[in-house]
Amino acid sequence: MIYRESGQFKTTYKADQAILPIFQDKVAMSLLMLFAFVVIPFIADDYWLSSILIPFLALSLAALGLNVLTGYAGQISLGTAAFMAVGAFAAYNLQVRVPEVPFLIAFIWGGLCSASIGILFGLPSLRIKGFYLAVATLAAQFFIEWLLTNFGWFTNYDSSGVITAPPMGIFGFAIDNPLSKYLLVLTIVVLCAFAVRNLARSEIGRAWMAVRDMDIAAEAIGINLMKTKLIAFGVSSFLCGLAGALWAYIVLGTVEPQAFDIMRSFEILFMVVIGGLGSVSGAFLGAGFMILLPILLNNLGSIITGSAISTETIAHIEFMIFGAFIIFFLIVEPNGLARLWQIAKEKLRLWPFPY
């Protein structure tokens, strides 16, 4: 069988701690990056780039941010969309008030502002957890949405309450078409994914997982709970803020605070639950599931019924299927699609003697 690690010996700590320790995984990741950066730009049309791939990547980054907080650190959050909104509006306001600032710096600024707000609302996690922490982050969702809606300064006093992203460009090249936007978002998301994967293997990541599994035992062995939890809130909110800036600038172009409502937070939470908690790949699998399933259902509904079923009925069926899948994964496989993929790889390693 091709997928075997026998004979691949690690002679140094550096080799043993590599992100992809198995040669076959390195080849598969290289092929995946080659396909994403080289093949897709040639075969995908503007519809696929603008309506499917770019939203998929932006939501994957938001799900990755929530996975850092909930999957790795074990802190429940229902305010993901609010932190996305902070990133989007902070990036916009920086460029409006300081036009000379490049948009990439504005994106980073949006992420940093979101991280600071996330740390502020993460302070209750030092005293509360579980359901009560979820309620505290839910309060952040409603408060931030209300703040951005009712104070005109955040929208530059636009009468409609909508912000429009300024033009983007890098080294004189305008980013104004689906292909250039796709490559920009893909590059940012790939860098963030590898950064999170490295961070999860570091001392900070191990502290997150120790707090997640049993915070009392983690504190007993010397882990600083306050530092660990607040770092998790900061990193998670930074990624969500960066995803919000991508959503406002590249996916929509114009956005209002209601685009980051509570339903968006639940959508990202469902991505993490279905994709898999505590897994970088789970964020991408969950986002792909949430993006592609509605398209599949719409196409199947049109083919089977000949457009006899209304779009409202199909939307209700989507909610029912999402709910069924969430219940299924919570009962059968709590670690989601990522765990199923991991089990498949483990069976391939031992084939023809899978356990």
NORJOLIN-V381117 format. One record per residue. N is the residue number from 1. PHI is phi in whole degrees, 0 to 359 (* if undefined). OMEGA is omega in degrees with one decimal (999 if undefined). D_FIRST is the distance of its C-alpha to the first C-alpha in whole Angstrom. Layout:
n=<N:N>
phi=<PHI:PHI>
omega=<OMEGA:OMEGA>
d_first=<D_FIRST:D_FIRST>
//
This chain:
n=<1:2:3:4:5:6:7:8:9:10:11:12:13:14:15:16:17:18:19:20:21:22:23:24:25:26:27:28:29:30:31:32:33:34:35:36:37:38:39:40:41:42:43:44:45:46:47:48:49:50:51:52:53:54:55:56:57:58:59:60:61:62:63:64:65:66:67:68:69:70:71:72:73:74:75:76:77:78:79:80:81:82:83:84:85:86:87:88:89:90:91:92:93:94:95:96:97:98:99:100:101:102:103:104:105:106:107:108:109:110:111:112:113:114:115:116:117:118:119:120:121:122:123:124:125:126:127:128:129:130:131:132:133:134:135:136:137:138:139:140:141:142:143:144:145:146:147:148:149:150:151:152:153:154:155:156:157:158:159:160:161:162:163:164:165:166:167:168:169:170:171:172:173:174:175:176:177:178:179:180:181:182:183:184:185:186:187:188:189:190:191:192:193:194:195:196:197:198:199:200:201:202:203:204:205:206:207:208:209:210:211:212:213:214:215:216:217:218:219:220:221:222:223:224:225:226:227:228:229:230:231:232:233:234:235:236:237:238:239:240:241:242:243:244:245:246:247:248:249:250:251:252:253:254:255:256:257:258:259:260:261:262:263:264:265:266:267:268:269:270:271:272:273:274:275:276:277:278:279:280:281:282:283:284:285:286:287:288:289:290:291:292:293:294:295:296:297:298:299:300:301:302:303:304:305:306:307:308:309:310:311:312:313:314:315:316:317:318:319:320:321:322:323:324:325:326:327:328:329:330:331:332:333:334:335:336:337:338:339:340:341:342:343:344:345:346:347:348:349:350:351:352:353:354:355>
phi=<*:291:273:228:251:295:88:263:265:259:253:225:296:298:292:289:260:295:300:239:289:265:300:297:293:296:295:296:293:297:295:296:295:297:294:291:270:246:284:302:303:269:256:271:270:297:295:296:291:280:261:236:289:294:301:300:293:296:290:298:294:295:295:297:297:293:294:300:283:270:284:270:264:75:256:283:220:242:243:301:297:295:291:297:296:299:298:295:286:291:298:297:294:295:288:292:270:228:299:286:288:296:293:294:295:296:298:296:299:299:295:292:297:296:297:295:293:296:296:299:281:274:302:301:294:288:242:234:204:69:300:291:292:299:294:296:289:294:297:298:301:288:292:293:297:295:296:290:279:260:245:294:301:291:255:57:59:287:295:272:74:249:256:244:294:293:300:244:197:230:52:86:263:283:258:224:227:303:293:295:294:298:295:296:296:300:298:296:293:296:298:293:295:292:295:295:298:293:296:293:269:273:299:296:297:294:294:303:291:294:294:299:286:194:294:295:294:298:294:293:268:106:281:281:296:298:298:295:293:290:296:298:296:294:295:299:292:299:295:293:296:296:296:296:296:296:295:285:280:251:285:260:86:234:212:238:303:293:291:245:273:296:296:294:298:294:299:291:297:296:301:292:294:287:289:132:286:67:212:293:295:298:297:286:294:294:296:297:297:290:278:275:299:301:296:296:294:298:294:295:298:290:288:287:260:66:65:282:270:288:295:295:295:297:297:293:296:301:299:296:292:302:299:296:294:297:297:300:291:295:271:274:220:300:271:73:296:298:291:298:295:295:297:299:293:295:292:296:298:261:299:267:238:292:269>
omega=<-175.3:-172.8:178.2:178.0:178.9:-178.7:178.4:-174.8:177.9:-177.1:178.8:176.1:-179.8:179.1:-178.7:-177.4:-179.5:178.1:179.0:-174.1:-178.0:-176.6:-179.3:177.2:177.4:178.6:-179.4:179.0:177.8:178.2:178.6:178.4:177.9:179.1:-176.5:-174.2:-173.3:-173.1:-176.6:177.9:-179.6:-173.2:-176.2:176.2:-176.3:-179.9:-179.6:-179.2:-173.1:-171.0:-175.6:-171.4:-179.3:174.4:178.2:-179.1:-180.0:178.8:175.3:178.5:176.8:177.8:176.4:177.2:178.3:179.1:175.5:-175.8:-174.3:-176.4:-177.3:-175.7:175.9:179.9:-176.3:178.5:174.1:-178.0:-176.7:-178.8:178.5:178.1:172.5:-179.9:178.3:178.9:-178.9:-176.0:176.7:177.5:179.8:-177.4:177.8:-179.2:178.5:-175.7:174.9:-172.6:-177.1:-176.6:176.2:-174.8:177.2:175.1:177.2:176.8:179.8:177.2:177.0:177.3:179.6:176.7:178.0:178.2:179.8:177.7:178.3:177.0:179.7:179.7:174.7:179.3:177.2:-179.5:177.4:-178.2:-175.6:177.3:178.8:-175.8:-176.6:175.5:176.9:178.6:179.3:178.1:175.2:175.3:176.2:178.8:-177.3:-177.5:-177.8:178.2:177.7:-178.5:-178.4:-179.0:-169.6:178.3:-173.1:-178.5:-176.0:177.8:-178.5:176.7:174.9:-175.1:-179.2:-178.4:-177.8:175.7:178.4:-176.2:175.2:177.8:-178.8:177.6:178.6:178.0:177.4:179.3:-179.0:175.4:-173.1:178.0:-175.0:-177.1:-179.8:177.4:178.8:-178.6:178.1:-178.8:-180.0:179.9:-179.5:-177.0:179.4:178.2:179.5:-179.7:178.3:177.2:178.5:179.1:176.6:-178.6:180.0:179.7:-177.0:177.5:179.5:-179.9:178.2:176.4:176.4:-176.1:176.1:177.3:178.7:-174.6:177.2:-174.0:179.8:177.9:178.8:178.4:-179.4:180.0:171.4:178.7:179.0:-175.8:-178.4:-179.6:-176.0:-178.5:-178.1:174.5:178.0:177.5:-179.0:-179.7:179.4:-178.3:176.9:179.8:178.3:177.3:176.4:176.7:177.5:177.0:176.9:-179.8:-177.7:-173.6:-167.5:-177.1:-175.0:-175.5:172.1:-174.2:174.9:-177.5:-178.4:175.1:179.3:-176.9:-175.8:178.7:176.2:177.6:178.9:179.0:179.8:176.3:177.6:177.1:-178.3:-179.3:-178.5:-178.2:179.5:178.7:176.3:-178.3:177.0:179.9:179.4:178.4:-179.6:179.2:178.9:178.2:177.8:178.2:-177.1:179.6:-171.6:-177.4:177.5:178.2:179.1:-179.4:178.3:179.9:179.1:178.7:179.4:-178.6:-173.7:-173.4:-178.1:179.6:178.1:179.5:-178.9:178.9:178.0:178.6:178.7:178.2:177.9:177.5:177.3:179.2:179.3:-179.5:176.9:179.1:179.6:179.3:179.5:177.9:179.8:-177.5:178.2:-178.3:-171.6:-177.1:-177.1:-178.8:167.4:-176.8:-179.8:178.6:177.2:176.9:178.4:177.8:178.6:178.7:178.8:177.9:176.9:179.0:-174.5:-177.7:10.3:179.1:179.6:179.2:999>
d_first=<0:4:6:7:10:11:13:15:18:21:24:27:28:27:23:23:25:23:23:19:18:14:14:11:14:17:15:15:19:20:19:21:24:24:24:26:29:29:27:29:32:32:31:33:36:39:39:35:36:39:38:35:33:36:37:33:33:36:35:32:34:37:34:32:36:37:33:34:38:36:33:33:37:37:40:41:42:44:45:42:44:47:46:44:48:49:47:48:51:51:50:52:55:54:54:57:59:58:57:56:53:50:48:45:47:49:45:45:48:47:44:47:49:47:46:49:50:47:48:51:50:48:51:51:48:49:51:50:46:45:47:49:47:46:50:51:48:49:52:51:50:53:55:53:53:57:58:56:58:61:62:62:62:58:58:61:63:62:64:61:59:56:54:53:51:52:51:48:47:46:47:49:47:47:45:46:43:40:38:39:39:36:35:37:36:32:33:35:32:30:32:33:29:28:32:31:28:29:32:30:29:33:35:37:33:33:37:36:34:36:39:37:36:39:42:45:42:41:45:46:43:45:43:46:45:47:46:42:43:45:42:40:43:43:40:39:42:42:39:40:43:41:40:43:44:41:42:46:46:43:42:46:48:51:50:52:52:51:48:47:48:47:45:43:42:41:39:37:37:35:33:32:32:30:27:27:30:29:26:26:24:26:29:27:26:29:31:29:29:33:33:32:32:36:36:33:36:39:37:36:40:42:40:40:44:45:46:48:47:48:46:48:46:43:43:44:41:39:41:40:36:36:38:36:32:34:35:32:30:33:33:29:27:29:27:26:23:22:21:20:17:17:16:14:12:12:11:8:8:9:7:8:11:12:16>
//
